[in-house]
Amino acid sequence: MREFRIDIPQADLDELTERLARVRWTDELPDAGTDYGVSLQYLRSLVHRWRDGYDWRAWEARLNEYPQFTTEIDGQNIHFAHVRSARADATPLLLLHDWPGSFMQFVEVIEPLSRDFHVVVTSTPGVGFSGPLSGPGWNTGRIAGAFTELMARLGYDRYGVQGGGGGAWIAAEMSRQAPDHVVGVHLNGLVTFPSDDPADFAGLTEGEQERLARLQNFRDDMMGFNVIQSTRPQTLAYGLHDSPVGQLAWIVEKFKEWTDTAADLPEDAVGRDHLLTDVSVYWFTGTAGSSANLYYEMAHDPGAWAPKKRGTVPVAVAVALSTDVAVRRFAERDLDVTRWTEFERGGNFLSLEQPGLFVEDVREFFHPLG
């Protein structure tokens, strides 16, 4: 394992500023709002902030407050932060981010969690400082195996795992691969699917029906990014890798659609500079393409949708009522759900949107398991 510090060359910062100063703006349909995508007016305001008001060096210093390392597992570079608790008997806890998030999405919860846990925060292979991908085949199962190996290398035999969105898929898979080592799994942004059995739809509550309708709307109207990244990620990569504004718009759209619906703008949910820091991580590491490749790998993985044995490790599910699609009976069909918490506020990026509630729920779930 090698110590790691984020140190983006000044030339890269200067190049970003220069690119942002000469954007070739497209036009926009009158009164389009966000129906066609990210609005021109809002994107202009973000670019202005990124170019003239945002301080990457300050955020770089903040992220570097946490001890960071890299190691090679299965031929792939893996970046992670490792913050040990002052409590010798603390339970190790692995935190897994979603796309288009990065390890920085846990920046507000690392310190409070470290009072009770030895915290390990990974960058998913192909994302941020774990990128680029070393080769094809990095599907959910392989990533889960790499993270299981990482925890073993750190000397942790029993540990908890927390994951949101795509990180939730990896966390659940880790519990299946290593049930003797994973003491519990805490999930948010979980996606559940009904089976072909009509009985799945009998007796659903009004809230559960709303979540199913939300899932259907996602499949009908919000899957464009997924289709492109699952089929032609390399073609997409050229545009995102060459244009910081393109990369910004690609990520901002997801933060708009996946954060608390009570927020008019994604920055109202997660903070403008948190958002720009996440985008900056993707930009400076040049991992737009390799992060998109992960969707390709999952879509072309024969085992991704194959039936799996029901998990035996205790699972907690945190549900953001305004955005999530998880239905409890579907989750319980696949996982040993022992805790189910519903939050009135928050969205997919819960650790940024509601860090206090996130930390409290994680603590309460893992406390009796430690």
C-alpha positions in Angstrom: 0.0 0.0 0.0 1.3 3.4 -0.9 0.5 6.7 0.8 -1.4 9.1 -1.4 -2.1 12.8 -1.4 -4.2 14.7 -3.9 -2.0 17.2 -5.7 -3.4 18.4 -9.0 -0.7 20.2 -11.0 -1.3 24.0 -11.4 -1.1 23.6 -15.1 -4.2 21.4 -15.0 -6.1 24.1 -13.0 -4.9 26.8 -15.5 -6.1 24.7 -18.4 -9.5 24.2 -16.8 -9.9 28.0 -16.3 -8.9 28.6 -19.9 -11.4 26.0 -21.2 -14.2 27.5 -19.1 -13.4 31.0 -20.4 -14.0 30.0 -24.0 -17.1 27.8 -23.8 -19.0 27.4 -27.1 -22.5 27.7 -25.7 -25.4 26.0 -27.5 -28.8 27.6 -27.8 -32.0 26.5 -25.9 -35.6 26.3 -26.7 -37.8 29.1 -25.3 -39.3 28.2 -21.8 -37.7 24.8 -22.0 -37.0 24.6 -18.3 -35.4 21.2 -17.4 -37.7 19.1 -19.6 -35.0 18.8 -22.3 -32.1 18.6 -19.9 -30.0 21.0 -17.8 -31.1 24.6 -18.3 -28.7 27.0 -20.1 -29.1 29.7 -17.5 -28.3 27.4 -14.6 -25.3 25.8 -16.3 -23.9 29.3 -17.1 -24.2 30.2 -13.4 -22.3 27.0 -12.4 -19.6 27.6 -15.0 -19.1 31.1 -13.7 -18.7 29.8 -10.2 -16.4 27.0 -11.2 -14.2 29.5 -13.2 -14.2 32.5 -10.9 -15.4 31.7 -7.4 -14.6 28.0 -6.7 -11.4 27.2 -4.8 -10.2 23.8 -5.7 -7.0 24.1 -3.6 -9.1 24.7 -0.5 -11.1 21.5 -1.2 -8.0 19.6 -2.1 -6.6 20.6 1.3 -9.8 19.5 3.0 -9.8 16.1 1.3 -6.2 15.7 2.2 -7.0 15.9 5.9 -8.0 12.3 5.6 -5.1 9.7 5.3 -5.3 8.3 1.8 -3.7 5.4 0.1 -3.6 3.4 -3.1 -3.0 -0.3 -3.7 -3.2 -2.7 -6.6 -5.8 -5.5 -6.5 -6.4 -7.8 -9.4 -4.4 -5.6 -11.6 -6.4 -2.5 -10.8 -5.4 0.6 -8.9 -7.6 1.2 -5.8 -7.7 4.5 -4.0 -9.1 4.8 -0.5 -9.2 7.0 2.6 -8.6 5.2 6.0 -9.5 7.0 9.2 -9.1 5.0 12.3 -11.2 5.7 15.3 -9.7 6.7 18.7 -11.8 3.7 20.0 -9.7 0.6 19.9 -12.9 -1.6 19.8 -14.5 0.4 17.0 -16.1 -1.6 14.2 -14.5 -1.2 10.8 -16.9 0.4 8.3 -16.5 0.5 4.5 -18.3 3.3 2.6 -19.1 2.9 -1.1 -20.2 5.7 -3.3 -22.6 5.9 -6.2 -22.1 7.2 -9.8 -21.8 10.1 -10.5 -20.6 10.5 -7.0 -17.0 10.0 -5.7 -15.3 9.3 -2.4 -15.9 13.0 -1.6 -19.6 12.5 -1.1 -18.8 11.2 2.4 -16.8 14.3 3.3 -19.4 15.5 5.8 -19.8 12.2 7.6 -16.2 10.8 7.9 -15.3 12.6 11.1 -18.6 11.9 13.0 -18.6 8.3 11.9 -14.9 7.9 13.0 -15.9 8.5 16.6 -17.5 5.0 16.5 -16.0 3.3 13.4 -12.7 2.7 11.7 -13.8 4.3 8.4 -12.6 3.2 5.0 -13.9 5.2 2.0 -13.1 3.8 -1.4 -13.1 5.2 -4.9 -14.8 2.7 -7.2 -12.5 1.2 -9.8 -12.5 3.4 -12.8 -13.7 6.5 -10.8 -11.7 9.4 -9.6 -8.3 8.5 -8.1 -8.9 4.7 -8.7 -9.1 5.3 -12.4 -8.7 4.6 -15.2 -9.8 1.0 -15.5 -7.0 -1.5 -16.1 -9.1 -3.5 -18.5 -12.6 -5.0 -19.2 -14.6 -7.2 -16.8 -14.9 -4.9 -13.8 -18.5 -5.8 -13.0 -20.3 -5.7 -9.6 -19.0 -9.1 -8.5 -15.4 -8.3 -9.4 -15.5 -5.0 -7.6 -17.1 -6.6 -4.5 -14.3 -9.1 -4.5 -11.6 -6.4 -4.8 -13.1 -4.5 -1.8 -13.3 -7.7 0.3 -9.6 -8.2 -0.5 -8.9 -4.6 0.5 -10.5 -5.0 3.9 -8.5 -8.2 4.4 -5.3 -6.3 3.6 -6.2 -3.7 6.2 -6.4 -6.5 8.7 -10.2 -6.3 9.2 -11.8 -9.7 9.6 -15.3 -8.4 10.6 -16.7 -5.2 9.3 -19.8 -3.4 8.2 -20.5 -2.0 4.7 -22.5 1.0 3.7 -23.4 1.8 0.1 -25.8 4.0 -1.8 -27.2 3.6 -5.3 -24.6 1.7 -7.3 -22.6 1.3 -4.1 -25.6 -0.5 -2.6 -25.4 -3.2 -5.3 -21.7 -3.7 -4.5 -22.3 -3.7 -0.7 -25.1 -6.4 -1.1 -22.8 -8.5 -3.3 -20.0 -8.2 -0.7 -22.3 -9.7 1.9 -23.1 -12.6 -0.4 -19.4 -13.2 -1.2 -18.1 -12.8 2.4 -20.9 -13.5 4.9 -18.4 -14.6 7.5 -16.7 -11.2 7.4 -19.5 -8.7 6.7 -21.4 -8.2 10.0 -24.1 -6.0 8.4 -24.9 -3.9 5.4 -26.5 -0.4 5.4 -28.1 0.7 2.1 -29.6 3.8 0.7 -30.8 4.6 -2.8 -31.7 0.9 -3.1 -33.4 -0.1 -6.3 -35.8 -3.1 -6.0 -37.7 -4.8 -8.8 -40.9 -6.8 -8.7 -40.9 -10.4 -10.1 -43.2 -11.8 -12.7 -45.5 -13.0 -10.0 -48.8 -11.0 -10.0 -48.9 -11.5 -6.2 -46.1 -9.0 -5.9 -48.6 -6.2 -6.6 -51.3 -7.3 -4.2 -51.8 -5.1 -1.1 -49.2 -2.5 -2.0 -49.6 0.7 0.1 -50.2 4.0 -1.6 -46.6 5.0 -1.0 -45.3 1.7 -2.5 -47.5 2.2 -5.5 -46.0 5.7 -5.9 -42.5 4.3 -5.7 -43.3 1.7 -8.4 -44.7 4.5 -10.6 -41.5 6.4 -10.0 -39.4 3.4 -11.0 -41.5 3.1 -14.2 -41.0 6.8 -15.0 -37.3 6.3 -14.5 -37.3 3.5 -17.0 -39.5 5.5 -19.5 -38.0 9.0 -19.2 -34.7 9.0 -17.3 -32.7 6.2 -18.6 -30.9 8.0 -21.5 -27.6 8.2 -19.6 -27.8 4.5 -18.7 -28.5 3.4 -22.3 -25.5 5.4 -23.6 -23.1 4.3 -20.9 -24.2 0.7 -21.2 -23.8 0.5 -24.9 -21.3 3.0 -26.3 -19.3 4.5 -23.3 -16.2 5.1 -25.4 -18.0 7.4 -27.9 -19.5 9.4 -25.0 -16.0 9.6 -23.4 -14.6 11.8 -26.1 -17.0 14.6 -25.5 -16.9 14.5 -21.7 -13.2 14.1 -21.5 -12.6 17.1 -23.8 -15.2 19.5 -22.4 -15.5 20.4 -18.7 -18.9 22.0 -19.4 -20.1 18.7 -21.0 -18.8 16.8 -17.9 -20.5 19.3 -15.6 -23.8 19.1 -17.4 -23.7 15.2 -17.5 -23.2 15.0 -13.7 -25.4 18.0 -12.7 -28.4 16.4 -14.5 -28.2 13.4 -12.2 -27.8 15.5 -9.0 -30.9 17.4 -10.1 -33.0 14.3 -10.7 -31.7 12.2 -7.8 -31.7 14.7 -4.9 -34.6 15.7 -2.7 -37.5 17.0 -4.9 -38.1 19.8 -2.4 -34.8 21.3 -3.6 -35.3 23.7 -6.6 -31.7 23.3 -7.6 -29.3 20.4 -6.9 -27.0 22.8 -5.0 -29.9 23.4 -2.6 -29.7 19.8 -1.7 -25.9 19.2 -1.6 -24.3 22.6 -1.8 -22.8 24.2 -4.9 -19.2 23.7 -4.0 -19.7 20.1 -3.0 -21.2 19.6 -6.4 -18.3 21.3 -8.1 -15.8 19.3 -6.1 -17.3 16.1 -7.3 -17.3 17.2 -10.9 -13.7 18.4 -10.5 -12.6 15.0 -9.3 -14.0 13.4 -12.5 -12.4 16.2 -14.6 -8.9 16.2 -13.1 -8.7 12.4 -13.1 -10.1 12.1 -16.6 -12.4 9.2 -15.6 -15.6 10.1 -17.5 -15.1 7.2 -19.8 -13.9 4.6 -17.4 -16.7 5.4 -15.0 -19.2 5.0 -17.9 -17.5 1.7 -18.8 -18.8 0.3 -15.5 -22.4 0.5 -16.8 -21.3 -1.4 -19.9 -19.7 -4.1 -17.8 -22.9 -4.5 -15.7 -25.1 -4.6 -18.8 -23.0 -7.2 -20.4 -22.5 -9.4 -17.3 -24.5 -12.6 -17.6 -24.6 -13.0 -13.9 -25.9 -9.5 -13.1 -29.6 -10.4 -13.4 -29.3 -14.1 -12.7 -31.3 -15.4 -9.6 -29.3 -15.2 -6.4 -29.7 -16.8 -3.1 -31.3 -14.7 -0.5 -28.7 -12.9 1.6 -28.1 -13.9 5.2 -26.3 -10.9 6.5 -28.4 -8.3 8.4 -29.4 -5.3 6.2 -30.7 -1.9 7.0 -32.4 0.1 4.3 -32.7 3.9 4.5 -35.4 5.3 2.2 -35.8 8.9 1.1 -39.5 9.2 0.5 -39.3 12.0 -2.1 -37.0 10.1 -4.6 -36.5 6.4 -3.8 -38.1 3.5 -5.4 -37.4 0.7 -2.9 -40.4 -1.5 -1.9 -39.9 -3.4 1.4 -41.4 -6.7 0.3 -39.1 -6.8 -2.7 -36.0 -6.0 -0.6 -37.0 -8.6 2.0 -37.3 -11.2 -0.8 -33.6 -10.8 -1.6 -32.0 -9.6 1.6 -32.3 -10.2 5.4 -33.8 -6.7 6.1 -33.8 -6.1 9.8 -34.1 -2.3 9.8 -36.2 -0.1 7.5 -36.1 3.7 8.0 -38.0 6.3 6.0 -36.8 9.9 5.8 -39.1 12.8 4.8 -36.1 14.7 3.5 -33.1 13.7 1.4 -32.4 11.8 -1.8 -29.9 9.4 -3.4 -26.9 11.3 -2.1 -28.0 11.0 1.5 -24.6 11.4 3.1 -24.4 14.9 1.5 -28.1 15.9 1.7 -28.8 14.8 5.3 -25.4 13.9 6.9 -26.8 14.1 10.5 -29.6 11.7 9.8 -27.3 9.4 7.8 -24.8 9.1 10.6 -27.5 8.5 13.2 -29.1 5.7 11.2 -25.8 4.0 10.5 -24.8 4.2 14.1 -28.1 2.8 15.4 -28.0 -0.1 12.9 -24.4 -1.2 13.5 -24.3 -0.6 17.3 -25.8 -4.0 18.3 -23.9 -5.8 15.6 -20.4 -4.7 16.6 
